[in-house]
Amino acid sequence: MEFPDLGKHCAEETCKQLDFLPLKCDACEQDFCKDHFTYAAHKCPFAFKKDVQVPVCPLCNNPVPVKKGEIPDVVVGEHIDRDCKYRPGKKDKIFTYRCSKEGCKKKEMLQVACDQCRGNFCIQHRHPLDHSCKRGSRPVSIAGCSAARASESKRWGALNTLSSSWLAQQFSLVIATFRT
């Protein structure tokens, strides 16, 4: 009792503990000890002013606004009955892009458009020769496609050979430095 003016007594009726570091409730403006400073611990009559919560619909995960004095469970129930966008029986279609090739009924998840005719095709008919593409700068023959594929594979093969030989050379340099 050397410093009787230091600290404050807890405002909770059952506590009245002298606390040197009291906490002030931001709703009722009273001082409380560490055990009673929460709204629930001291049964704050003004907690509704500060403790505002927005419920979330469990189906569509959207916030549901609740007005003052309304029960959140009732408002969420009304939202589910009237405004909820979630429909359990209705599923979104995954395969929506239908092939433009005549007679083909396949559908794809992703759009595969031809660069020449701008049509949408399945994986099987994606190349211009496979769907008999008639638009574009010039028609490509089967031999032309084979030549283009062969030149592309040679280019990648040369690049892979170059990179693998370079990698082997770098690896041998690293090993040589460790041996010394």
Secondary structure, DSSP 8 states (H G I E B T S, - for coil): ---TTSSEE-S-TTT--EESS-EE-TTT--EE-TTT-STTTTT-TTHHHH-----B-TTT--B----TT--HHHHHHHHHHHT----TT----S--EE--STT---EESS--B-TTT--B--STT-STTTTT---SSS---HHHHHHHHHHHHHHHHHHHHHHHHHHHHHHHHHHHHHH-
